[in-house]
Amino acid sequence: MVAFLWNWIILAPAALVLAIPTPNETAKLSKRTITGSRGATCATNAFTVAEVGAAAQTAANLLNAGATVGPRNHPHQYPNFQGFVFEAGCNPPFFEFPILKTGIYNGGLPGPDRVIIGSMSSTSADAAFCGGCAFLLTKSWSLTNYLGDPKGVITRTGAHMPNGFVGCTLI
């Protein structure tokens, strides 16, 4: 009987500890999600919602990890010098990241198209990017479409100045 009580005294607290659930550690990267992505057509390039979302999510993951890829260190800050109006709730700083028809950008030539993300919190791993702030850019030169309707996607194709952008058609 003494042995039984002794075992019970020793093992009961261990059973309690085993019964207490521990929090599942969620990787920071999976907490950053892109919402509100939309497909877009920029000049002759058409991107699906999935393509925009995948590029934007990759940018979010890299930013969260403090990593960049390629010779221009993407993703990097996009200053929006042209004053594009982005969708409500999409706040600076904005970041640009290449979007390719052939898959996810992992270095090398970035091509002309970009996805833009914003509204990332610097204080919480749980912070999400704003819905509707996954945008595309494409290489072109133009002074049109600076302001007005929110631009989910912008492109350099057809712009009239170096490093300029014009709005793309959201689909």
C-alpha positions as CSV (number, residue, x, y, z in Angstrom):
1,M,0.0,0.0,0.0
2,V,2.8,2.4,0.8
3,A,4.4,1.7,-2.6
4,F,1.1,2.4,-4.3
5,L,0.7,5.7,-2.5
6,W,4.4,6.6,-3.1
7,N,3.9,5.9,-6.9
8,W,0.7,7.9,-6.9
9,I,2.3,10.9,-5.2
10,I,5.2,10.8,-7.7
11,L,3.2,10.1,-10.9
12,A,0.1,12.2,-10.3
13,P,1.8,15.5,-10.9
14,A,3.5,14.1,-14.0
15,A,0.1,13.1,-15.4
16,L,-1.2,16.6,-14.7
17,V,1.7,18.1,-16.6
18,L,1.2,15.8,-19.5
19,A,-2.5,16.7,-19.6
20,I,-1.9,20.5,-19.9
21,P,-1.9,21.4,-23.5
22,T,1.1,23.3,-24.8
23,P,0.6,26.1,-27.3
24,N,1.4,25.1,-30.9
25,E,4.2,27.2,-32.1
26,T,3.1,28.7,-35.4
27,A,5.9,29.8,-37.7
28,K,5.9,33.6,-38.2
29,L,5.8,33.1,-41.9
30,S,2.5,31.3,-41.9
31,K,0.9,34.1,-39.8
32,R,1.5,36.7,-42.6
33,T,-1.1,36.2,-45.1
34,I,-2.0,38.1,-48.2
35,T,-5.7,38.9,-48.6
36,G,-7.6,40.7,-51.3
37,S,-5.3,39.8,-54.2
38,R,-6.8,40.2,-57.6
39,G,-5.8,39.2,-61.1
40,A,-4.6,41.8,-63.5
41,T,-3.7,42.5,-67.1
42,C,-0.7,44.8,-67.8
43,A,-0.1,45.4,-71.4
44,T,0.2,41.8,-72.8
45,N,0.8,40.1,-69.5
46,A,-2.2,38.7,-67.7
47,F,-1.8,37.4,-64.1
48,T,-4.3,35.3,-62.2
49,V,-5.3,35.8,-58.6
50,A,-3.2,32.8,-57.7
51,E,-0.1,34.2,-59.4
52,V,-0.5,37.6,-57.7
53,G,-1.1,35.9,-54.3
54,A,1.9,33.6,-54.6
55,A,4.2,36.5,-55.5
56,A,2.8,38.7,-52.7
57,Q,3.1,35.8,-50.2
58,T,6.7,35.2,-51.2
59,A,7.5,38.9,-50.7
60,A,5.8,38.7,-47.2
61,N,7.8,35.6,-46.3
62,L,11.1,37.2,-47.4
63,L,10.4,40.4,-45.5
64,N,9.5,38.5,-42.4
65,A,12.7,36.5,-42.6
66,G,14.8,39.6,-43.3
67,A,15.9,38.1,-46.6
68,T,16.1,39.4,-50.1
69,V,16.8,37.8,-53.5
70,G,18.3,38.9,-56.8
71,P,20.7,41.7,-57.7
72,R,18.2,44.4,-56.7
73,N,17.5,42.9,-53.3
74,H,13.8,42.1,-53.7
75,P,11.6,42.7,-52.0
76,H,12.5,46.3,-51.4
77,Q,10.7,49.5,-50.5
78,Y,8.5,51.1,-53.2
79,P,8.3,54.8,-52.6
80,N,5.2,55.6,-54.7
81,F,6.7,58.8,-56.0
82,Q,3.9,59.1,-58.6
83,G,1.2,59.1,-55.9
84,F,-0.9,56.2,-56.9
85,V,-4.0,55.8,-54.9
86,F,-4.1,52.3,-53.4
87,E,-7.1,50.6,-51.9
88,A,-8.3,51.7,-48.5
89,G,-6.4,50.1,-45.7
90,C,-3.3,49.6,-47.7
91,N,-0.7,51.8,-45.9
92,P,3.0,52.5,-46.4
93,P,5.6,51.4,-46.4
94,F,5.0,49.6,-49.6
95,F,7.3,46.9,-50.9
96,E,7.8,45.6,-54.5
97,F,8.6,42.1,-55.6
98,P,8.9,40.6,-59.1
99,I,6.0,38.6,-60.5
100,L,6.8,36.2,-63.3
101,K,4.6,34.1,-65.6
102,T,7.1,31.3,-65.3
103,G,6.9,30.9,-61.5
104,I,8.2,32.5,-58.3
105,Y,11.1,34.9,-58.6
106,N,14.2,33.6,-56.8
107,G,17.0,35.7,-58.3
108,G,18.4,36.7,-61.6
109,L,16.6,39.0,-64.0
110,P,13.4,40.2,-62.4
111,G,11.5,41.1,-65.6
112,P,9.2,44.1,-65.8
113,D,6.3,43.2,-63.6
114,R,6.0,43.7,-59.8
115,V,3.6,42.9,-57.0
116,I,3.2,45.7,-54.4
117,I,2.4,44.9,-50.7
118,G,1.9,47.1,-47.7
119,S,0.4,47.5,-44.2
120,M,2.9,45.2,-42.6
121,S,3.2,45.6,-38.8
122,S,6.7,45.9,-37.5
123,T,5.6,44.9,-34.0
124,S,3.8,41.6,-34.4
125,A,4.3,38.4,-36.3
126,D,0.5,38.2,-36.5
127,A,0.3,41.3,-38.6
128,A,-1.2,40.7,-42.0
129,F,-0.8,42.6,-45.2
130,C,-3.9,44.6,-46.2
131,G,-6.5,43.2,-48.4
132,G,-6.4,44.7,-51.9
133,C,-2.8,45.7,-51.5
134,A,-1.3,43.0,-53.7
135,F,-0.5,45.1,-56.8
136,L,1.4,44.6,-59.9
137,L,3.8,46.9,-61.7
138,T,5.2,46.4,-65.1
139,K,8.1,48.2,-66.9
140,S,6.7,51.1,-69.1
141,W,6.8,54.8,-69.1
142,S,3.7,57.1,-68.6
143,L,2.2,60.1,-66.8
144,T,-1.4,58.9,-66.9
145,N,-3.4,57.2,-64.2
146,Y,-1.6,58.7,-61.2
147,L,-4.7,59.4,-59.2
148,G,-8.3,58.6,-59.2
149,D,-9.6,55.0,-58.9
150,P,-7.6,52.8,-56.7
151,K,-4.9,50.9,-58.6
152,G,-4.5,47.3,-57.7
153,V,-1.9,46.8,-60.4
154,I,0.4,49.3,-62.1
155,T,2.9,48.9,-65.0
156,R,5.8,50.6,-66.6
157,T,4.5,49.4,-70.1
158,G,3.3,52.5,-71.8
159,A,4.7,55.0,-69.3
160,H,6.2,58.2,-70.7
161,M,9.1,58.7,-68.2
162,P,11.9,56.6,-66.9
163,N,10.8,54.5,-63.9
164,G,7.2,55.7,-64.4
165,F,4.1,53.6,-64.1
166,V,0.6,53.4,-65.4
167,G,-2.5,51.6,-64.0
168,C,-3.3,48.1,-65.1
169,T,-6.7,46.6,-65.6
170,L,-7.9,44.5,-62.6
171,I,-9.7,41.3,-63.4
